[in-house]
Amino acid sequence: MYTLEKRNLFWDTEAGKIDIQKNARFVIERVLQYGDEEDFRWALDMYGADVLKDVLKKSRVLDKKSHNFWCMYFTINPEQCFPKQSIGKQGAFLRR
């Protein structure tokens, strides 16, 4: 579990305080966004490809570049991969 101890992935958490089951989505998103190949292999072994794909499809945290890369890696249709933005009313400060 060396991956969970990396400060470049979990800079805002206490070392050893991450529950890998309760916080699976958080861990996977951090690995997909900031991890290296070793971290990805660890996540793949720990959670499985289906769980990683599910998190990828629902994530609103990953940047577009990471989303695009992982969609291509897992051969997911880009329309399924990018989360839909809400089309609700904008706040007053967002209007032009």
C-alpha positions in Angstrom: 0.0 0.0 0.0 2.9 2.3 -0.8 0.5 4.3 -3.1 -1.6 5.5 -0.1 1.5 6.9 1.5 2.5 9.2 -1.5 2.3 12.8 -0.6 1.9 13.9 -4.2 -1.4 11.9 -4.3 -2.7 12.5 -0.8 -1.2 15.8 0.3 -4.3 16.8 2.2 -4.9 13.7 4.3 -3.1 12.2 7.3 -0.8 9.3 6.4 -2.5 6.0 7.1 -6.0 7.4 7.7 -7.5 6.6 4.4 -10.0 3.8 4.3 -9.6 2.2 0.9 -13.2 0.9 0.9 -15.1 3.8 2.2 -13.0 6.3 0.3 -12.6 4.3 -2.9 -13.9 7.0 -5.2 -11.6 9.6 -3.7 -8.6 7.2 -4.0 -9.3 6.2 -7.6 -9.8 9.8 -8.7 -6.5 10.9 -7.2 -4.7 7.9 -8.8 -6.3 8.6 -12.2 -5.5 12.3 -11.9 -2.0 12.4 -10.3 -0.7 8.8 -10.1 2.0 7.1 -12.1 1.9 3.6 -13.7 2.7 1.9 -10.4 -0.2 3.6 -8.7 -2.6 2.7 -11.5 -1.6 -0.9 -11.4 -2.2 -0.9 -7.6 -5.7 0.6 -8.1 -6.4 -1.8 -10.9 -5.5 -4.8 -8.6 -7.3 -3.3 -5.6 -10.6 -2.3 -7.2 -10.7 -3.9 -10.6 -11.3 -2.4 -14.1 -15.1 -2.2 -13.8 -14.9 0.0 -10.6 -12.3 2.2 -12.2 -14.4 2.7 -15.3 -17.5 3.4 -13.2 -15.7 6.1 -11.2 -14.3 7.6 -14.4 -17.7 7.9 -15.9 -19.2 9.7 -12.9 -16.2 11.8 -11.9 -16.5 15.6 -11.9 -13.1 16.1 -10.4 -10.8 14.9 -13.2 -9.6 17.4 -15.7 -10.5 17.0 -19.4 -7.1 15.8 -20.3 -7.2 13.0 -17.8 -10.8 12.1 -18.6 -9.9 11.9 -22.3 -6.8 9.8 -21.7 -8.6 7.2 -19.5 -11.6 7.0 -21.8 -9.2 6.2 -24.6 -7.3 3.7 -22.4 -10.5 1.9 -21.3 -12.1 2.3 -24.8 -15.1 4.1 -23.4 -17.3 6.1 -25.7 -16.4 9.8 -24.9 -20.1 10.6 -24.7 -20.4 8.2 -21.8 -17.2 9.3 -20.2 -17.7 13.0 -19.7 -20.2 14.0 -17.0 -23.1 16.1 -18.1 -23.1 19.6 -16.8 -26.3 20.8 -15.1 -28.3 23.2 -17.2 -30.0 24.9 -14.3 -30.1 28.6 -13.8 -26.8 30.3 -13.3 -26.1 32.4 -10.2 -26.2 36.1 -10.5 -22.4 36.5 -10.5 -22.0 34.0 -13.4 -24.3 35.9 -15.8 -22.8 38.2 -18.3 
